[in-house]
Amino acid sequence: MAEIILNVDVRDGVGTGNARAARRAGGVPGILYGGDKAPVAISVNEKDFRKSLYTGKLLGHLVTLKYGDETQPVIAKDVQFDPVSDRPVHFDLMRVDEKAPVKISIPVHFKNADEAPFNRQGGSLEIVRHDVEILVRADQIPEELVVDLAGRNVGENIRMSDIALPKGAQPTIGDRDFMIATIKASSAAQSEAAEEEATEG
């Protein structure tokens, strides 16, 4: 099961007033939905919730919801924050079967950019997609999708097929090998090349 456990209380009813009351009592209000059951209004102790949130393993990961003696695998789909204080003010949890596939967006991270040849060639990485939605078993959701830029040159494109996915996982866009990033010559390098051409000409 998951590393993070959220101990929840069930709230009586929904609506702004109810959510405000949960916050006054030191909780963060949320909604549990999905599966074949009706949505349930819940709340979590704010201090515990923030602790889980700052591990970086809450959003988009399989976590365990605990209510009394009952446990349920869930995925935290969304957290809303107060724009002024940055406190979490609401969250959404989705019920899942940990062995069943779910659609989820995973962040794309690029490594070894500093050592890549395109750096010496005056190139720059232009990211087309910062995250990719994939269909993956709930208990195999990756933390990130990694693109290794070692050996990459100016003019190269990075496509979905360049990214390793967990076994059985697939992108939800299945009809094409879509672009993730492209490596372009920087404008400074381009103008230098143009100057050289003009001088030689």
Secondary structure as UniProt FT lines:
FT   STRAND          5..10
FT   HELIX           16..24
FT   TURN            25..26
FT   STRAND          27..33
FT   TURN            35..36
FT   STRAND          40..45
FT   HELIX           46..53
FT   TURN            54..56
FT   STRAND          62..67
FT   TURN            68..69
FT   STRAND          70..81
FT   TURN            83..85
FT   STRAND          88..95
FT   TURN            98..99
FT   STRAND          101..111
FT   TURN            113..115
FT   HELIX           117..120
FT   TURN            121..122
FT   STRAND          123..127
FT   STRAND          131..137
FT   HELIX           138..140
FT   STRAND          145..148
FT   TURN            150..151
FT   TURN            154..155
FT   STRAND          157..159
FT   HELIX           160..162
FT   TURN            167..168
FT   STRAND          170..171
FT   STRAND          179..185
FT   HELIX           187..200
//
